[in-house]
C-alpha cells in the first residue's frame, strides 16, 4: 500500500498486469451492473449524471472490465492514503505561527419553506444554496466555520 508502483500495478516484484481469475470458458455469457456517467441535457445546459447500467457480454469481457477498474482503484487508494498521512503530519506538527485551513463546499441544496403552495413545491421556484465549510487548525486547537451562499456559479 505504501509503494506507488505496486498500487499502479507496474511493480515487477509482486504484481502482474492483470488479476488472474480461473475461468472455465471465457466465452460463456454473463450479465453485470455498473455505474457510468451519461450526459443529461436540461434546456441549454448539459450535466454529467451517474446511472446504473446493465451489461451483457462474455465472462472474458467482464474480467477485462474488472481489471481496468481495479487499476484505477489502486491509484486512487494510494493517493488518498498519501494525502491523508501528509495532512495528519501537517496538523500534528504545526508551529505557533502556522495554520492549516481545510475548506470544502456542498452545492445545490434545495431551500424549502415550512408551508408551501403546490405550485411552489413542484415548480421551478425553489431557491438553491451552497454551503462552504472550513476548519482552521492551529497548534493550540481548531475552529470550524460555515457560510451559506445563494451564488450558483462556479
C-alpha positions as CSV (number, residue, x, y, z in Angstrom):
1,X,0.0,0.0,0.0
2,X,3.0,2.3,0.5
3,X,4.6,1.6,-2.8
4,X,3.3,3.6,-5.8
5,X,4.5,1.1,-8.4
6,X,2.5,-1.7,-6.6
7,X,-0.7,0.4,-6.4
8,X,-0.3,1.3,-10.1
9,X,0.2,-2.4,-10.8
10,X,3.5,-1.8,-12.6
11,X,5.7,-3.4,-9.9
12,X,7.8,-6.3,-11.4
13,X,8.4,-8.0,-8.0
14,X,4.8,-8.5,-6.6
15,X,2.2,-7.6,-9.3
16,X,1.0,-8.8,-12.6
17,X,-0.7,-6.6,-15.2
18,X,-4.0,-8.4,-14.5
19,X,-5.6,-10.3,-11.7
20,X,-5.5,-14.0,-12.7
21,X,-9.0,-15.4,-12.4
22,X,-9.7,-19.0,-13.1
23,X,-12.3,-19.1,-15.9
24,X,-13.7,-22.4,-17.2
25,X,-14.8,-20.8,-20.5
26,X,-14.2,-17.1,-21.2
27,X,-16.8,-17.2,-24.0
28,X,-19.7,-18.1,-21.6
29,X,-22.3,-15.4,-21.3
30,X,-22.6,-13.1,-18.3
31,X,-24.7,-10.2,-17.1
32,X,-23.4,-7.5,-14.7
33,X,-24.3,-4.0,-13.5
34,X,-22.0,-1.0,-13.2
35,X,-22.2,2.8,-12.7
36,X,-21.5,5.1,-15.7
37,X,-21.6,8.8,-16.4
38,X,-24.1,10.0,-19.0
39,X,-24.7,13.5,-20.4
40,X,-28.1,14.8,-19.3
41,X,-29.3,17.8,-21.3
42,X,-31.7,20.2,-19.5
43,X,-32.6,23.2,-21.6
44,X,-29.4,24.7,-22.8
45,X,-27.2,23.1,-20.1
46,X,-25.5,19.7,-20.1
47,X,-24.9,17.9,-16.8
48,X,-22.9,14.7,-16.0
49,X,-25.3,12.2,-14.4
50,X,-24.4,8.8,-12.8
51,X,-26.7,6.0,-13.9
52,X,-26.7,2.3,-13.2
53,X,-26.3,0.2,-16.3
54,X,-26.8,-3.5,-17.1
55,X,-24.3,-5.0,-19.5
56,X,-24.5,-8.3,-21.3
57,X,-21.3,-10.0,-22.7
58,X,-18.8,-12.7,-22.2
59,X,-17.1,-13.7,-18.9
60,X,-13.8,-12.7,-20.7
61,X,-15.2,-9.2,-21.3
62,X,-16.3,-9.0,-17.6
63,X,-12.8,-9.9,-16.4
64,X,-11.3,-7.4,-18.7
65,X,-13.6,-4.6,-17.4
66,X,-12.8,-5.7,-13.8
67,X,-9.1,-5.4,-14.4
68,X,-9.5,-1.9,-15.9
69,X,-11.5,-0.8,-12.8
70,X,-9.0,-2.4,-10.4
71,X,-6.1,-0.3,-11.8
72,X,-8.0,3.0,-11.1
73,X,-8.9,1.9,-7.6
74,X,-5.3,1.1,-6.7
75,X,-4.0,4.6,-7.8
76,X,-6.9,6.3,-6.0
77,X,-6.3,4.4,-2.8
78,X,-2.5,5.2,-2.9
79,X,-3.2,8.9,-3.5
80,X,-5.9,9.1,-0.7
81,X,-3.6,7.4,1.8
82,X,-0.6,9.5,0.9
83,X,-2.6,12.8,1.2
84,X,-4.3,11.7,4.5
85,X,-0.9,10.9,6.0
86,X,0.7,14.2,4.9
87,X,-2.3,16.2,6.1
88,X,-2.2,14.4,9.5
89,X,1.5,15.1,9.8
90,X,1.0,18.8,9.0
91,X,-1.7,19.2,11.6
92,X,0.3,17.4,14.3
93,X,3.5,19.4,13.7
94,X,2.2,23.0,13.4
95,X,4.4,25.8,14.7
96,X,2.9,28.6,16.7
97,X,2.8,30.9,13.7
98,X,1.3,28.3,11.3
99,X,-2.2,27.3,10.4
100,X,-3.8,24.6,8.2
101,X,-7.1,25.5,6.6
102,X,-9.3,22.7,5.3
103,X,-12.1,24.1,3.1
104,X,-14.9,22.2,1.3
105,X,-18.3,23.0,-0.2
106,X,-21.6,21.4,-1.0
107,X,-23.7,22.9,-3.7
108,X,-27.3,22.9,-4.8
109,X,-29.1,22.4,-1.5
110,X,-32.8,23.0,-2.1
111,X,-34.4,25.6,0.2
112,X,-37.8,24.7,1.5
113,X,-40.4,26.8,3.2
114,X,-42.3,25.5,6.3
115,X,-45.6,25.7,4.3
116,X,-45.6,25.8,0.5
117,X,-48.4,26.0,-2.0
118,X,-48.4,23.1,-4.5
119,X,-47.2,25.2,-7.5
120,X,-44.2,26.4,-5.5
121,X,-43.4,22.8,-4.2
122,X,-43.4,21.2,-7.7
123,X,-42.5,24.2,-9.8
124,X,-39.1,25.7,-10.6
125,X,-39.4,28.4,-8.0
126,X,-37.4,26.8,-5.2
127,X,-34.1,28.6,-4.4
128,X,-30.8,26.7,-4.0
129,X,-27.8,27.4,-1.8
130,X,-24.2,26.3,-1.4
131,X,-22.7,25.6,1.9
132,X,-19.0,26.3,2.4
133,X,-17.3,24.7,5.4
134,X,-13.9,25.3,6.8
135,X,-11.8,24.1,9.7
136,X,-8.8,26.1,10.8
137,X,-6.1,24.0,12.7
138,X,-3.5,25.7,14.8
139,X,-1.0,24.5,17.3
140,X,-3.5,25.3,20.1
141,X,-6.6,23.7,18.6
142,X,-9.2,24.0,15.9
143,X,-12.1,26.2,14.9
144,X,-14.9,25.4,12.5
145,X,-16.7,27.8,10.2
146,X,-19.6,27.6,7.7
147,X,-21.1,30.1,5.2
148,X,-24.2,29.8,3.1
149,X,-24.4,31.4,-0.3
150,X,-27.1,31.7,-3.0
151,X,-24.5,32.0,-5.8
152,X,-24.9,29.2,-8.3
153,X,-21.8,30.0,-10.5
154,X,-18.6,28.1,-10.1
